Amino acid sequence: MAQKKTKLTRVAKKRSTKDQQGLIAIIALAIVAILGVGYAAITSTLQIGGTGTQATATPDDTVFNINYTANTDHSISSGGTGTVTDTTSSYPTKTASFTVTGMKKMNETATLVYTITNASVDLGASLGTPSCTQTDTGGYFEITTTLGTSTLTKAGGATPSTSQTVTVKLVKLPVDADVSTTITCTLQATATN
């Protein structure tokens, strides 16, 4: 009887070991299958709208719109004899112009203040430093220009406009004849989103 019990125990152990091995094999296959599906899901390519789909956008140069406004804010320095006239065409205009005549006194200045407005509803603007050149090579005039702010918001935003001041100073007196110069000031505006 003792031998029978041992035989039964051995058969049960064999069956138990085979069951465990089968279970381990099934679990291993399941893990491999899960990893295989997971790997395939991670490395597969998702295509939306087929192949070769692209989007393009083209700039519209009429959308970016920076303008000068003619101002009545112009003056000759105290005690000066000259006259300054703003001849800027009405808003909106891309250029501003003025004339100064009759300056006779050393260090006499003519000052003009313009408003620069961003009329663009979709774009802001970054303004560069204004620069001025002149045709006078005799050193009679000194030209300076300053800008209020260099960043303009879209039209309707917090700061869609700023001021630009141009000053012409007589730094050397003419002796024999009238002297004149043509001044050209440029201001670079760059569109921003």
C-alpha atoms as one frame of an Amber mdcrd trajectory, in Angstrom:
protein
   0.000   0.000   0.000   2.835   2.321   0.711   4.136   1.698  -2.785   0.787
   2.566  -4.305   0.697   5.844  -2.396   4.143   6.783  -3.623   3.185   5.970
  -7.215   0.092   8.141  -6.953   2.118  10.965  -5.441   4.628  10.721  -8.290
   1.863  10.759 -10.920   0.255  13.772  -9.224   3.584  15.564  -9.120   4.199
  14.819 -12.830   0.763  16.071 -13.702   1.248  19.144 -11.561   4.614  19.882
 -13.191   3.139  19.401 -16.687   0.220  21.666 -15.807   2.609  24.322 -14.537
   4.750  24.061 -17.649   1.673  24.341 -19.861   0.466  27.316 -17.897   3.880
  28.970 -18.148   3.924  28.315 -21.912   0.464  29.890 -22.313   1.480  32.907
 -20.235   4.703  33.270 -22.260   2.756  33.146 -25.522   0.292  35.713 -24.209
   3.134  38.037 -23.192   4.797  37.683 -26.596   1.479  38.348 -28.314   0.803
  41.428 -26.163   4.311  42.768 -26.718   4.015  42.100 -30.447   0.711  43.990
 -30.688   2.033  46.783 -28.475   5.167  47.112 -30.593   3.139  47.116 -33.793
   0.815  49.774 -32.395   3.738  51.983 -31.392   5.581  51.697 -34.707   2.621
  51.875 -37.095   2.180  55.085 -39.133  -1.034  57.052 -38.914  -2.000  58.829
 -42.106  -4.749  61.404 -42.140  -6.260  62.341 -45.467  -4.134  59.976 -47.498
  -0.651  60.637 -48.784   0.817  63.816 -50.211  -1.510  66.172 -48.345  -0.080
  69.649 -47.757  -1.266  73.110 -46.803   0.163  76.376 -48.102  -0.346  80.016
 -47.194   0.707  83.001 -49.269   1.443  86.450 -47.821  -0.918  89.213 -48.856
   1.053  92.442 -49.095  -2.128  94.513 -48.819  -2.800  93.192 -45.297   0.181
  94.932 -43.660  -0.723  98.605 -43.543   1.419 101.227 -41.733   0.501 104.890
 -42.293   1.601 108.412 -41.428  -0.835 111.045 -40.237  -0.209 114.731 -40.890
   0.006 116.656 -37.645  -0.349 120.267 -36.677   2.393 119.628 -34.091   5.311
 121.464 -35.694   7.283 124.432 -34.461  10.378 126.595 -34.772  12.530 126.993
 -31.688  11.945 130.023 -29.496  13.433 133.145 -31.076  13.778 131.449 -34.470
  12.918 133.164 -37.717  12.134 130.162 -39.915   8.847 128.602 -40.903   7.971
 124.912 -40.891   5.104 123.527 -42.953   3.801 119.960 -42.871   2.872 119.017
 -46.435   1.902 115.408 -45.720  -1.076 114.262 -47.734  -4.133 113.194 -45.785
  -4.327 109.851 -43.957  -3.673 107.160 -44.978  -0.311 107.797 -46.598   2.948
 105.863 -46.658   5.130 108.973 -46.848   5.340 112.188 -44.883   6.900 115.431
 -46.076   7.615 118.912 -44.779   9.477 122.093 -45.680  11.484 124.425 -43.492
  12.341 127.897 -44.826  13.947 131.071 -43.509  16.219 129.645 -40.826  18.835
 132.333 -39.985  20.007 131.855 -36.430  22.693 129.512 -35.162  21.177 126.419
 -33.422  17.679 127.325 -34.589  15.539 124.180 -34.752  12.451 123.118 -36.635
  10.541 120.237 -35.031   7.778 118.089 -36.489   5.859 115.280 -34.820   4.082
 112.637 -36.903   1.725 109.879 -35.854   2.485 106.431 -37.267  -0.509 104.094
 -37.213  -0.805 100.366 -37.796  -4.087  99.952 -39.697  -3.573  96.174 -40.056
  -6.351  94.210 -38.366  -4.489  90.873 -38.395  -0.831  91.828 -37.912   1.208
  93.762 -35.380   4.315  95.723 -36.351   7.874  96.045 -35.152   9.411  99.384
 -36.105  13.133  99.788 -36.696  15.206 102.790 -35.669  14.438 105.719 -37.996
  17.379 107.007 -40.022  17.780 110.223 -41.988  20.092 111.309 -44.782  20.496
 114.701 -46.435  21.953 116.123 -49.615  23.773 118.999 -47.832  27.498 118.293
 -47.780  28.480 121.623 -46.254  27.481 120.634 -42.725  24.833 123.338 -42.303
  22.058 121.140 -40.964  21.832 118.428 -38.333  18.898 116.026 -38.615  17.675
 113.846 -35.734  14.642 111.630 -35.419  13.194 109.708 -32.487  10.461 107.125
 -32.235   8.000 106.807 -29.345   7.636 103.017 -29.243   8.962 100.366 -31.588
   6.117  97.870 -31.133   2.639  98.437 -32.535  -0.315  96.165 -31.855  -2.946
  95.259 -34.419  -5.528  97.924 -35.220  -7.920  98.117 -32.292  -5.241  96.813
 -29.893  -3.650  98.579 -26.921  -0.984 100.540 -28.870  -1.699 100.616 -32.628
   0.077 103.967 -33.062   3.159 105.872 -31.965   4.838 109.197 -32.655   7.961
 110.053 -34.632   9.729 113.358 -34.035  12.000 114.877 -36.699  14.237 117.820
 -35.766  16.217 119.971 -38.207  18.902 122.139 -36.584  20.925 124.919 -38.243
  24.468 124.239 -36.966  26.455 126.431 -39.370  25.473 129.851 -40.691  25.513
 130.516 -44.433  27.638 133.548 -45.392  27.241 134.390 -49.083  24.093 132.628
 -50.311  21.131 130.558 -49.250  21.838 126.903 -48.544  19.342 124.075 -48.738
  19.155 120.363 -48.233  16.775 117.569 -49.093  16.155 115.277 -46.144  15.074
 111.667 -46.522  14.080 109.735 -43.411  13.255 106.047 -43.548  11.485 103.837
 -41.049  11.464 100.069 -41.510   8.305  98.286 -40.351   8.226  94.491 -39.989
   4.991  92.543 -39.625   4.543  90.447 -36.471   1.857  87.940 -35.515
